[in-house]
Amino acid sequence: MCRCDFDLPNLEHDLVNARDEAASPTLWDNSQRAQETMKRVSRLEGVISTWTKLSGAIEDAGGMLALIGESAEAEREVLLADLDRDVRALEAEFAALEIGLTLSGPYDDHNAVLDIHAGAGGTEAQDWVDMLLRMYLRWAERRGFRAEIISLLAGEQAGIKTCSVRIDGENAYGLLRSERGVHRLVRISPFDAAHARHTSFALAEVLPEADMADPTIEVKPDDIRIDTYKAGGHGGQNVQKNDTAVRITHIPTGIVVTCQNERSQGQNREMAMRVLKSRLLAKEIERRETERAVIKGQHVEAGWGNQIRSYVLQPYRMVKDLRTNAETSDTTAVLDGEIDEFITAYLRNQVGSDTGEAGEAVATDGAKA
Protein backbone atom coordinates (compact mmCIF):
# COMPACT_ATOMS: atom_id res chain seq x y z
CA MET A 1 0.00 0.00 0.00
CA CYS A 2 1.10 3.56 -0.72
CA ARG A 3 2.26 5.83 2.05
CA CYS A 4 1.49 9.50 1.52
CA ASP A 5 4.90 10.95 2.38
CA PHE A 6 4.47 13.53 -0.41
CA ASP A 7 7.89 12.91 -1.92
CA LEU A 8 6.62 13.49 -5.47
CA PRO A 9 9.43 11.68 -7.31
CA ASN A 10 8.90 8.58 -5.16
CA LEU A 11 5.13 8.80 -5.54
CA GLU A 12 5.47 9.11 -9.31
CA HIS A 13 7.74 6.04 -9.30
CA ASP A 14 5.10 4.17 -7.24
CA LEU A 15 2.42 5.23 -9.73
CA VAL A 16 4.42 3.87 -12.67
CA ASN A 17 4.77 0.52 -10.89
CA ALA A 18 1.07 0.47 -9.95
CA ARG A 19 0.03 1.24 -13.53
CA ASP A 20 2.32 -1.53 -14.82
CA GLU A 21 0.65 -3.94 -12.40
CA ALA A 22 -2.81 -2.72 -13.46
CA ALA A 23 -1.89 -3.34 -17.11
CA SER A 24 -0.93 -6.95 -16.47
CA PRO A 25 -3.07 -9.40 -18.48
CA THR A 26 -3.35 -11.63 -15.39
CA LEU A 27 -4.52 -8.82 -13.10
CA TRP A 28 -8.13 -10.00 -12.86
CA ASP A 29 -7.17 -13.60 -12.14
CA ASN A 30 -7.42 -12.41 -8.53
CA SER A 31 -10.33 -9.97 -8.34
CA GLN A 32 -9.51 -8.83 -4.79
CA ARG A 33 -5.92 -8.04 -5.71
CA ALA A 34 -7.13 -6.28 -8.87
CA GLN A 35 -9.48 -4.03 -6.92
CA GLU A 36 -6.71 -3.14 -4.47
CA THR A 37 -4.37 -2.33 -7.36
CA MET A 38 -6.91 -0.09 -9.10
CA LYS A 39 -7.63 1.65 -5.81
CA ARG A 40 -3.89 2.24 -5.33
CA VAL A 41 -3.57 3.71 -8.84
CA SER A 42 -6.52 6.04 -8.24
CA ARG A 43 -5.15 7.15 -4.88
CA LEU A 44 -1.68 7.86 -6.25
CA GLU A 45 -3.07 9.77 -9.23
CA GLY A 46 -5.17 11.93 -6.91
CA VAL A 47 -2.30 12.68 -4.53
CA ILE A 48 0.17 13.51 -7.32
CA SER A 49 -2.35 15.69 -9.18
CA THR A 50 -3.23 17.64 -6.03
CA TRP A 51 0.33 18.33 -4.95
CA THR A 52 1.58 19.08 -8.45
CA LYS A 53 -1.19 21.67 -8.78
CA LEU A 54 -0.40 23.21 -5.40
CA SER A 55 3.32 23.28 -6.12
CA GLY A 56 2.64 25.13 -9.36
CA ALA A 57 0.33 27.59 -7.61
CA ILE A 58 2.99 28.35 -4.99
CA GLU A 59 5.58 28.99 -7.72
CA ASP A 60 3.11 31.31 -9.48
CA ALA A 61 2.55 33.24 -6.24
CA GLY A 62 6.30 33.60 -5.81
CA GLY A 63 6.61 34.89 -9.36
CA MET A 64 3.83 37.41 -8.77
CA LEU A 65 5.53 38.60 -5.58
CA ALA A 66 8.74 39.24 -7.54
CA LEU A 67 6.72 41.06 -10.20
CA ILE A 68 5.14 43.32 -7.58
CA GLY A 69 8.58 44.36 -6.40
CA GLU A 70 9.46 45.45 -9.92
CA SER A 71 6.12 47.11 -10.73
CA ALA A 72 5.16 50.74 -10.70
CA GLU A 73 3.26 51.94 -7.65
CA ALA A 74 0.03 52.34 -9.65
CA GLU A 75 0.02 48.64 -10.64
CA ARG A 76 1.23 47.40 -7.29
CA GLU A 77 -2.11 47.76 -5.50
CA VAL A 78 -3.94 45.70 -8.14
CA LEU A 79 -1.27 42.99 -8.13
CA LEU A 80 -1.26 42.85 -4.31
CA ALA A 81 -5.03 42.33 -4.35
CA ASP A 82 -4.65 39.49 -6.84
CA LEU A 83 -1.87 37.92 -4.79
CA ASP A 84 -3.92 38.20 -1.61
CA ARG A 85 -6.81 36.40 -3.32
CA ASP A 86 -4.52 33.62 -4.59
CA VAL A 87 -2.85 33.17 -1.18
CA ARG A 88 -6.24 32.91 0.54
CA ALA A 89 -7.29 30.24 -1.97
CA LEU A 90 -4.06 28.33 -1.29
CA GLU A 91 -4.63 28.56 2.46
CA ALA A 92 -8.12 27.12 2.02
CA GLU A 93 -6.77 24.22 -0.07
CA PHE A 94 -4.06 23.46 2.45
CA ALA A 95 -6.60 23.54 5.28
CA ALA A 96 -8.73 21.02 3.40
CA LEU A 97 -5.67 18.80 2.92
CA GLU A 98 -4.61 19.01 6.56
CA ILE A 99 -6.36 15.80 7.51
CA GLY A 100 -4.82 14.00 4.54
CA LEU A 101 -1.39 14.99 5.85
CA THR A 102 -2.07 13.11 9.08
CA LEU A 103 -3.19 9.94 7.30
CA SER A 104 0.28 8.78 6.32
CA GLY A 105 0.58 5.78 8.64
CA PRO A 106 1.33 2.38 7.10
CA TYR A 107 -2.26 1.17 7.60
CA ASP A 108 -4.24 4.41 7.39
CA ASP A 109 -5.36 3.77 3.81
CA HIS A 110 -6.74 0.31 4.70
CA ASN A 111 -10.37 -0.54 5.18
CA ALA A 112 -11.42 -0.92 8.81
CA VAL A 113 -13.01 -3.56 10.99
CA LEU A 114 -14.98 -1.97 13.83
CA ASP A 115 -16.03 -4.01 16.86
CA ILE A 116 -18.31 -2.59 19.57
CA HIS A 117 -18.77 -4.39 22.90
CA ALA A 118 -21.15 -3.63 25.76
CA GLY A 119 -19.40 -2.88 29.04
CA ALA A 120 -20.67 -2.04 32.49
CA GLY A 121 -24.36 -1.16 32.56
CA GLY A 122 -26.33 -4.30 31.64
CA THR A 123 -29.26 -3.73 29.27
CA GLU A 124 -28.52 -0.01 29.28
CA ALA A 125 -24.99 -0.67 27.97
CA GLN A 126 -26.33 -3.03 25.31
CA ASP A 127 -28.71 -0.33 24.14
CA TRP A 128 -25.72 2.04 24.06
CA VAL A 129 -23.93 -0.36 21.69
CA ASP A 130 -27.01 -0.25 19.43
CA MET A 131 -26.87 3.56 19.46
CA LEU A 132 -23.14 3.60 18.68
CA LEU A 133 -23.58 1.10 15.86
CA ARG A 134 -26.20 3.36 14.28
CA MET A 135 -23.92 6.37 14.75
CA TYR A 136 -21.03 4.72 12.90
CA LEU A 137 -23.27 3.34 10.15
CA ARG A 138 -24.68 6.84 9.59
CA TRP A 139 -21.15 8.29 9.58
CA ALA A 140 -20.07 5.77 6.94
CA GLU A 141 -23.16 6.55 4.86
CA ARG A 142 -22.46 10.29 5.01
CA ARG A 143 -18.93 9.69 3.71
CA GLY A 144 -20.06 7.36 0.96
CA PHE A 145 -18.33 4.39 2.59
CA ARG A 146 -19.69 0.84 2.39
CA ALA A 147 -20.49 -0.60 5.81
CA GLU A 148 -21.28 -4.28 6.23
CA ILE A 149 -22.32 -5.91 9.51
CA ILE A 150 -20.24 -9.08 9.85
CA SER A 151 -21.68 -10.42 13.09
CA LEU A 152 -24.09 -9.29 15.77
CA LEU A 153 -25.08 -10.77 19.12
CA ALA A 154 -28.35 -9.27 20.38
CA GLY A 155 -29.04 -8.59 24.05
CA GLU A 156 -31.63 -10.61 25.96
CA GLN A 157 -34.02 -7.68 26.51
CA ALA A 158 -32.81 -4.99 24.13
CA GLY A 159 -29.78 -3.68 22.34
CA ILE A 160 -26.64 -5.51 21.28
CA LYS A 161 -24.01 -7.30 23.33
CA THR A 162 -21.35 -7.16 20.64
CA CYS A 163 -21.13 -6.51 16.92
CA SER A 164 -18.53 -6.36 14.18
CA VAL A 165 -18.68 -4.13 11.10
CA ARG A 166 -16.44 -3.94 8.03
CA ILE A 167 -16.12 -0.41 6.66
CA ASP A 168 -14.81 -0.05 3.12
CA GLY A 169 -13.67 3.43 2.08
CA GLU A 170 -10.67 5.65 1.45
CA ASN A 171 -8.62 5.99 4.66
CA ALA A 172 -11.35 4.23 6.63
CA TYR A 173 -8.91 2.91 9.22
CA GLY A 174 -6.93 6.14 9.39
CA LEU A 175 -10.09 8.05 10.25
CA LEU A 176 -11.72 5.50 12.54
CA ARG A 177 -8.64 4.73 14.64
CA SER A 178 -9.52 7.92 16.52
CA GLU A 179 -12.64 6.13 17.79
CA ARG A 180 -10.79 3.30 19.54
CA GLY A 181 -11.49 3.27 23.25
CA VAL A 182 -14.27 3.44 25.83
CA HIS A 183 -17.34 5.56 25.13
CA ARG A 184 -19.40 6.69 28.14
CA LEU A 185 -23.11 7.51 28.07
CA VAL A 186 -25.04 9.40 30.77
CA ARG A 187 -28.82 9.61 30.41
CA ILE A 188 -32.20 8.88 31.96
CA SER A 189 -32.59 5.17 31.30
CA PRO A 190 -35.68 4.17 29.27
CA PHE A 191 -35.42 0.76 30.99
CA ASP A 192 -35.70 2.16 34.53
CA ALA A 193 -39.25 2.59 35.86
CA ALA A 194 -37.91 5.10 38.41
CA HIS A 195 -36.45 7.21 35.59
CA ALA A 196 -33.08 7.32 37.28
CA ARG A 197 -29.97 8.63 35.58
CA HIS A 198 -27.63 5.83 34.44
CA THR A 199 -24.02 5.71 33.27
CA SER A 200 -23.04 2.98 30.85
CA PHE A 201 -19.96 2.07 28.85
CA ALA A 202 -19.11 0.50 25.51
CA LEU A 203 -15.76 -0.37 23.97
CA ALA A 204 -14.94 0.39 20.34
CA GLU A 205 -12.09 -1.59 18.80
CA VAL A 206 -10.81 -0.56 15.37
CA LEU A 207 -8.58 -2.84 13.30
CA PRO A 208 -6.92 -2.22 9.94
CA GLU A 209 -8.24 -4.78 7.48
CA ALA A 210 -5.40 -7.12 6.59
CA ASP A 211 -4.25 -7.63 3.03
CA MET A 212 -5.16 -11.25 2.34
CA ALA A 213 -2.09 -11.56 0.12
CA ASP A 214 0.27 -10.32 2.85
CA PRO A 215 2.77 -13.17 3.38
CA THR A 216 3.74 -11.90 6.83
CA ILE A 217 0.31 -12.80 8.24
CA GLU A 218 0.25 -16.55 8.01
CA VAL A 219 -2.66 -18.69 9.15
CA LYS A 220 -1.77 -22.36 9.13
CA PRO A 221 -4.66 -24.80 8.55
CA ASP A 222 -3.65 -26.79 11.64
CA ASP A 223 -3.90 -23.65 13.79
CA ILE A 224 -7.61 -23.04 13.22
CA ARG A 225 -10.86 -24.79 14.07
CA ILE A 226 -13.89 -24.00 11.94
CA ASP A 227 -17.42 -24.51 13.26
CA THR A 228 -20.68 -23.85 11.41
CA TYR A 229 -24.11 -23.10 12.83
CA LYS A 230 -27.45 -21.61 11.90
CA ALA A 231 -27.47 -17.82 11.65
CA GLY A 232 -30.22 -15.86 13.35
CA GLY A 233 -31.32 -12.27 12.92
CA HIS A 234 -31.80 -9.59 15.55
CA GLY A 235 -34.19 -10.83 18.20
CA GLY A 236 -34.22 -14.36 16.82
CA GLN A 237 -35.85 -13.40 13.54
CA ASN A 238 -34.87 -14.62 10.06
CA VAL A 239 -33.27 -17.81 11.34
CA GLN A 240 -31.52 -19.72 8.55
CA LYS A 241 -32.45 -23.35 7.96
CA ASN A 242 -28.89 -24.23 6.90
CA ASP A 243 -25.58 -23.94 8.74
CA THR A 244 -24.38 -20.79 6.96
CA ALA A 245 -22.80 -18.95 9.91
CA VAL A 246 -19.11 -19.63 10.53
CA ARG A 247 -17.00 -19.48 13.69
CA ILE A 248 -13.21 -19.68 13.34
CA THR A 249 -11.02 -20.24 16.39
CA HIS A 250 -7.31 -19.50 16.11
CA ILE A 251 -5.91 -22.04 18.53
CA PRO A 252 -2.47 -20.49 19.26
CA THR A 253 -3.91 -17.10 20.27
CA GLY A 254 -7.45 -18.03 21.32
CA ILE A 255 -8.91 -15.45 18.93
CA VAL A 256 -12.49 -16.30 17.93
CA VAL A 257 -14.15 -14.74 14.88
CA THR A 258 -17.73 -15.23 13.73
CA CYS A 259 -19.47 -14.20 10.54
CA GLN A 260 -23.18 -14.69 9.87
CA ASN A 261 -24.16 -11.88 7.53
CA GLU A 262 -23.44 -13.45 4.15
CA ARG A 263 -25.89 -15.77 2.41
CA SER A 264 -23.56 -18.72 1.95
CA GLN A 265 -21.23 -20.61 4.23
CA GLY A 266 -18.36 -20.06 1.79
CA GLN A 267 -18.83 -16.27 1.84
CA ASN A 268 -19.04 -16.24 5.63
CA ARG A 269 -15.91 -18.34 5.87
CA GLU A 270 -14.01 -15.98 3.55
CA MET A 271 -15.09 -12.93 5.54
CA ALA A 272 -14.26 -14.61 8.86
CA MET A 273 -10.76 -15.43 7.60
CA ARG A 274 -10.32 -11.80 6.54
CA VAL A 275 -11.29 -10.60 10.01
CA LEU A 276 -9.06 -13.22 11.66
CA LYS A 277 -6.09 -11.96 9.65
CA SER A 278 -6.99 -8.40 10.65
CA ARG A 279 -7.02 -9.39 14.32
CA LEU A 280 -3.66 -11.11 13.97
CA LEU A 281 -2.30 -7.99 12.26
CA ALA A 282 -3.62 -5.82 15.10
CA LYS A 283 -2.02 -8.18 17.63
CA GLU A 284 1.33 -7.88 15.85
CA ILE A 285 1.04 -4.08 15.73
CA GLU A 286 0.26 -4.02 19.45
CA ARG A 287 3.28 -6.24 20.17
CA ARG A 288 5.57 -3.88 18.27
CA GLU A 289 4.12 -0.86 20.08
CA THR A 290 4.61 -2.54 23.45
CA GLU A 291 8.24 -3.27 22.64
CA ARG A 292 8.77 0.33 21.54
CA ALA A 293 7.11 1.64 24.70
CA VAL A 294 9.33 -0.56 26.90
CA ILE A 295 12.43 0.76 25.14
CA LYS A 296 11.22 4.34 25.63
CA GLY A 297 10.18 3.69 29.21
CA GLN A 298 6.52 4.43 28.52
CA HIS A 299 3.65 2.78 30.37
CA VAL A 300 1.37 0.67 28.16
CA GLU A 301 -2.18 0.12 29.41
CA ALA A 302 -3.52 -3.19 28.12
CA GLY A 303 -6.94 -2.87 29.75
CA TRP A 304 -9.81 -0.54 29.01
CA GLY A 305 -8.60 2.33 31.16
CA ASN A 306 -10.42 5.66 31.11
CA GLN A 307 -13.04 6.60 28.55
CA ILE A 308 -12.05 8.64 25.50
CA ARG A 309 -15.38 10.41 25.09
CA SER A 310 -18.45 11.21 27.17
CA TYR A 311 -21.95 11.57 25.76
CA VAL A 312 -24.18 13.32 28.30
CA LEU A 313 -27.92 13.50 27.58
CA GLN A 314 -29.02 14.31 31.15
CA PRO A 315 -29.02 16.65 33.10
CA TYR A 316 -27.54 18.69 30.22
CA ARG A 317 -26.61 17.79 26.64
CA MET A 318 -22.97 17.59 25.61
CA VAL A 319 -20.50 15.32 23.87
CA LYS A 320 -16.89 15.89 24.90
CA ASP A 321 -13.72 14.15 23.79
CA LEU A 322 -11.48 13.87 26.81
CA ARG A 323 -8.26 13.62 24.77
CA THR A 324 -8.68 16.79 22.71
CA ASN A 325 -11.34 18.71 24.68
CA ALA A 326 -13.41 19.00 21.49
CA GLU A 327 -17.04 19.30 22.48
CA THR A 328 -20.50 20.10 21.19
CA SER A 329 -23.97 20.46 22.67
CA ASP A 330 -25.62 19.07 19.53
CA THR A 331 -25.84 15.50 20.79
CA THR A 332 -28.56 14.62 18.28
CA ALA A 333 -26.29 15.40 15.34
CA VAL A 334 -23.39 13.43 16.84
CA LEU A 335 -25.52 10.35 17.45
CA ASP A 336 -26.74 10.71 13.86
CA GLY A 337 -23.19 10.25 12.60
CA GLU A 338 -21.77 13.77 12.59
CA ILE A 339 -18.51 12.87 14.33
CA ASP A 340 -15.98 14.40 11.91
CA GLU A 341 -15.36 17.26 14.34
CA PHE A 342 -13.97 14.78 16.87
CA ILE A 343 -12.04 12.78 14.29
CA THR A 344 -10.44 15.96 12.92
CA ALA A 345 -9.50 17.21 16.40
CA TYR A 346 -7.89 13.87 17.22
CA LEU A 347 -5.87 13.75 14.00
CA ARG A 348 -4.70 17.34 14.40
CA ASN A 349 -3.67 16.48 17.93
CA GLN A 350 -1.52 13.66 16.57
CA VAL A 351 0.47 15.88 14.21
CA GLY A 352 4.06 15.96 15.39
CA SER A 353 3.49 13.33 18.07
CA ASP A 354 5.08 9.90 17.94
CA THR A 355 1.98 7.72 17.68
CA GLY A 356 3.66 4.86 15.82
CA GLU A 357 1.87 2.30 13.70
CA ALA A 358 -0.81 1.39 16.14
CA GLY A 359 -1.63 4.59 17.99
CA GLU A 360 -3.05 3.80 21.40
CA ALA A 361 -3.05 0.26 22.74
CA VAL A 362 -6.07 -1.78 21.73
CA ALA A 363 -8.20 -2.33 24.82
CA THR A 364 -9.31 -5.85 25.60
CA ASP A 365 -10.78 -6.18 29.08
CA GLY A 366 -14.11 -5.25 30.71
CA ALA A 367 -15.21 -1.66 31.30
CA LYS A 368 -14.95 0.00 34.68
CA ALA A 369 -17.46 2.56 35.84
C-alpha positions in Angstrom: 0.0 0.0 0.0 1.1 3.6 -0.7 2.3 5.8 2.1 1.5 9.5 1.5 4.9 11.0 2.4 4.5 13.5 -0.4 7.9 12.9 -1.9 6.6 13.5 -5.5 9.4 11.7 -7.3 8.9 8.6 -5.2 5.1 8.8 -5.5 5.5 9.1 -9.3 7.7 6.0 -9.3 5.1 4.2 -7.2 2.4 5.2 -9.7 4.4 3.9 -12.7 4.8 0.5 -10.9 1.1 0.5 -10.0 0.0 1.2 -13.5 2.3 -1.5 -14.8 0.7 -3.9 -12.4 -2.8 -2.7 -13.5 -1.9 -3.3 -17.1 -0.9 -7.0 -16.5 -3.1 -9.4 -18.5 -3.4 -11.6 -15.4 -4.5 -8.8 -13.1 -8.1 -10.0 -12.9 -7.2 -13.6 -12.1 -7.4 -12.4 -8.5 -10.3 -10.0 -8.3 -9.5 -8.8 -4.8 -5.9 -8.0 -5.7 -7.1 -6.3 -8.9 -9.5 -4.0 -6.9 -6.7 -3.1 -4.5 -4.4 -2.3 -7.4 -6.9 -0.1 -9.1 -7.6 1.7 -5.8 -3.9 2.2 -5.3 -3.6 3.7 -8.8 -6.5 6.0 -8.2 -5.1 7.1 -4.9 -1.7 7.9 -6.2 -3.1 9.8 -9.2 -5.2 11.9 -6.9 -2.3 12.7 -4.5 0.2 13.5 -7.3 -2.4 15.7 -9.2 -3.2 17.6 -6.0 0.3 18.3 -4.9 1.6 19.1 -8.4 -1.2 21.7 -8.8 -0.4 23.2 -5.4 3.3 23.3 -6.1 2.6 25.1 -9.4 0.3 27.6 -7.6 3.0 28.4 -5.0 5.6 29.0 -7.7 3.1 31.3 -9.5 2.5 33.2 -6.2 6.3 33.6 -5.8 6.6 34.9 -9.4 3.8 37.4 -8.8 5.5 38.6 -5.6 8.7 39.2 -7.5 6.7 41.1 -10.2 5.1 43.3 -7.6 8.6 44.4 -6.4 9.5 45.5 -9.9 6.1 47.1 -10.7 5.2 50.7 -10.7 3.3 51.9 -7.6 0.0 52.3 -9.7 0.0 48.6 -10.6 1.2 47.4 -7.3 -2.1 47.8 -5.5 -3.9 45.7 -8.1 -1.3 43.0 -8.1 -1.3 42.8 -4.3 -5.0 42.3 -4.3 -4.7 39.5 -6.8 -1.9 37.9 -4.8 -3.9 38.2 -1.6 -6.8 36.4 -3.3 -4.5 33.6 -4.6 -2.9 33.2 -1.2 -6.2 32.9 0.5 -7.3 30.2 -2.0 -4.1 28.3 -1.3 -4.6 28.6 2.5 -8.1 27.1 2.0 -6.8 24.2 -0.1 -4.1 23.5 2.4 -6.6 23.5 5.3 -8.7 21.0 3.4 -5.7 18.8 2.9 -4.6 19.0 6.6 -6.4 15.8 7.5 -4.8 14.0 4.5 -1.4 15.0 5.8 -2.1 13.1 9.1 -3.2 9.9 7.3 0.3 8.8 6.3 0.6 5.8 8.6 1.3 2.4 7.1 -2.3 1.2 7.6 -4.2 4.4 7.4 -5.4 3.8 3.8 -6.7 0.3 4.7 -10.4 -0.5 5.2 -11.4 -0.9 8.8 -13.0 -3.6 11.0 -15.0 -2.0 13.8 -16.0 -4.0 16.9 -18.3 -2.6 19.6 -18.8 -4.4 22.9 -21.2 -3.6 25.8 -19.4 -2.9 29.0 -20.7 -2.0 32.5 -24.4 -1.2 32.6 -26.3 -4.3 31.6 -29.3 -3.7 29.3 -28.5 0.0 29.3 -25.0 -0.7 28.0 -26.3 -3.0 25.3 -28.7 -0.3 24.1 -25.7 2.0 24.1 -23.9 -0.4 21.7 -27.0 -0.2 19.4 -26.9 3.6 19.5 -23.1 3.6 18.7 -23.6 1.1 15.9 -26.2 3.4 14.3 -23.9 6.4 14.8 -21.0 4.7 12.9 -23.3 3.3 10.1 -24.7 6.8 9.6 -21.1 8.3 9.6 -20.1 5.8 6.9 -23.2 6.5 4.9 -22.5 10.3 5.0 -18.9 9.7 3.7 -20.1 7.4 1.0 -18.3 4.4 2.6 -19.7 0.8 2.4 -20.5 -0.6 5.8 -21.3 -4.3 6.2 -22.3 -5.9 9.5 -20.2 -9.1 9.9 -21.7 -10.4 13.1 -24.1 -9.3 15.8 -25.1 -10.8 19.1 -28.3 -9.3 20.4 -29.0 -8.6 24.0 -31.6 -10.6 26.0 -34.0 -7.7 26.5 -32.8 -5.0 24.1 -29.8 -3.7 22.3 -26.6 -5.5 21.3 -24.0 -7.3 23.3 -21.4 -7.2 20.6 -21.1 -6.5 16.9 -18.5 -6.4 14.2 -18.7 -4.1 11.1 -16.4 -3.9 8.0 -16.1 -0.4 6.7 -14.8 0.0 3.1 -13.7 3.4 2.1 -10.7 5.7 1.5 -8.6 6.0 4.7 -11.3 4.2 6.6 -8.9 2.9 9.2 -6.9 6.1 9.4 -10.1 8.0 10.3 -11.7 5.5 12.5 -8.6 4.7 14.6 -9.5 7.9 16.5 -12.6 6.1 17.8 -10.8 3.3 19.5 -11.5 3.3 23.3 -14.3 3.4 25.8 -17.3 5.6 25.1 -19.4 6.7 28.1 -23.1 7.5 28.1 -25.0 9.4 30.8 -28.8 9.6 30.4 -32.2 8.9 32.0 -32.6 5.2 31.3 -35.7 4.2 29.3 -35.4 0.8 31.0 -35.7 2.2 34.5 -39.2 2.6 35.9 -37.9 5.1 38.4 -36.5 7.2 35.6 -33.1 7.3 37.3 -30.0 8.6 35.6 -27.6 5.8 34.4 -24.0 5.7 33.3 -23.0 3.0 30.8 -20.0 2.1 28.8 -19.1 0.5 25.5 -15.8 -0.4 24.0 -14.9 0.4 20.3 -12.1 -1.6 18.8 -10.8 -0.6 15.4 -8.6 -2.8 13.3 -6.9 -2.2 9.9 -8.2 -4.8 7.5 -5.4 -7.1 6.6 -4.2 -7.6 3.0 -5.2 -11.3 2.3 -2.1 -11.6 0.1 0.3 -10.3 2.8 2.8 -13.2 3.4 3.7 -11.9 6.8 0.3 -12.8 8.2 0.2 -16.6 8.0 -2.7 -18.7 9.1 -1.8 -22.4 9.1 -4.7 -24.8 8.6 -3.7 -26.8 11.6 -3.9 -23.6 13.8 -7.6 -23.0 13.2 -10.9 -24.8 14.1 -13.9 -24.0 11.9 -17.4 -24.5 13.3 -20.7 -23.8 11.4 -24.1 -23.1 12.8 -27.5 -21.6 11.9 -27.5 -17.8 11.7 -30.2 -15.9 13.4 -31.3 -12.3 12.9 -31.8 -9.6 15.6 -34.2 -10.8 18.2 -34.2 -14.4 16.8 -35.9 -13.4 13.5 -34.9 -14.6 10.1 -33.3 -17.8 11.3 -31.5 -19.7 8.6 -32.4 -23.3 8.0 -28.9 -24.2 6.9 -25.6 -23.9 8.7 -24.4 -20.8 7.0 -22.8 -19.0 9.9 -19.1 -19.6 10.5 -17.0 -19.5 13.7 -13.2 -19.7 13.3 -11.0 -20.2 16.4 -7.3 -19.5 16.1 -5.9 -22.0 18.5 -2.5 -20.5 19.3 -3.9 -17.1 20.3 -7.5 -18.0 21.3 -8.9 -15.4 18.9 -12.5 -16.3 17.9 -14.1 -14.7 14.9 -17.7 -15.2 13.7 -19.5 -14.2 10.5 -23.2 -14.7 9.9 -24.2 -11.9 7.5 -23.4 -13.5 4.2 -25.9 -15.8 2.4 -23.6 -18.7 1.9 -21.2 -20.6 4.2 -18.4 -20.1 1.8 -18.8 -16.3 1.8 -19.0 -16.2 5.6 -15.9 -18.3 5.9 -14.0 -16.0 3.6 -15.1 -12.9 5.5 -14.3 -14.6 8.9 -10.8 -15.4 7.6 -10.3 -11.8 6.5 -11.3 -10.6 10.0 -9.1 -13.2 11.7 -6.1 -12.0 9.6 -7.0 -8.4 10.6 -7.0 -9.4 14.3 -3.7 -11.1 14.0 -2.3 -8.0 12.3 -3.6 -5.8 15.1 -2.0 -8.2 17.6 1.3 -7.9 15.8 1.0 -4.1 15.7 0.3 -4.0 19.5 3.3 -6.2 20.2 5.6 -3.9 18.3 4.1 -0.9 20.1 4.6 -2.5 23.4 8.2 -3.3 22.6 8.8 0.3 21.5 7.1 1.6 24.7 9.3 -0.6 26.9 12.4 0.8 25.1 11.2 4.3 25.6 10.2 3.7 29.2 6.5 4.4 28.5 3.6 2.8 30.4 1.4 0.7 28.2 -2.2 0.1 29.4 -3.5 -3.2 28.1 -6.9 -2.9 29.7 -9.8 -0.5 29.0 -8.6 2.3 31.2 -10.4 5.7 31.1 -13.0 6.6 28.5 -12.1 8.6 25.5 -15.4 10.4 25.1 -18.5 11.2 27.2 -21.9 11.6 25.8 -24.2 13.3 28.3 -27.9 13.5 27.6 -29.0 14.3 31.1 -29.0 16.7 33.1 -27.5 18.7 30.2 -26.6 17.8 26.6 -23.0 17.6 25.6 -20.5 15.3 23.9 -16.9 15.9 24.9 -13.7 14.1 23.8 -11.5 13.9 26.8 -8.3 13.6 24.8 -8.7 16.8 22.7 -11.3 18.7 24.7 -13.4 19.0 21.5 -17.0 19.3 22.5 -20.5 20.1 21.2 -24.0 20.5 22.7 -25.6 19.1 19.5 -25.8 15.5 20.8 -28.6 14.6 18.3 -26.3 15.4 15.3 -23.4 13.4 16.8 -25.5 10.4 17.5 -26.7 10.7 13.9 -23.2 10.3 12.6 -21.8 13.8 12.6 -18.5 12.9 14.3 -16.0 14.4 11.9 -15.4 17.3 14.3 -14.0 14.8 16.9 -12.0 12.8 14.3 -10.4 16.0 12.9 -9.5 17.2 16.4 -7.9 13.9 17.2 -5.9 13.7 14.0 -4.7 17.3 14.4 -3.7 16.5 17.9 -1.5 13.7 16.6 0.5 15.9 14.2 4.1 16.0 15.4 3.5 13.3 18.1 5.1 9.9 17.9 2.0 7.7 17.7 3.7 4.9 15.8 1.9 2.3 13.7 -0.8 1.4 16.1 -1.6 4.6 18.0 -3.1 3.8 21.4 -3.1 0.3 22.7 -6.1 -1.8 21.7 -8.2 -2.3 24.8 -9.3 -5.8 25.6 -10.8 -6.2 29.1 -14.1 -5.3 30.7 -15.2 -1.7 31.3 -14.9 0.0 34.7 -17.5 2.6 35.8 
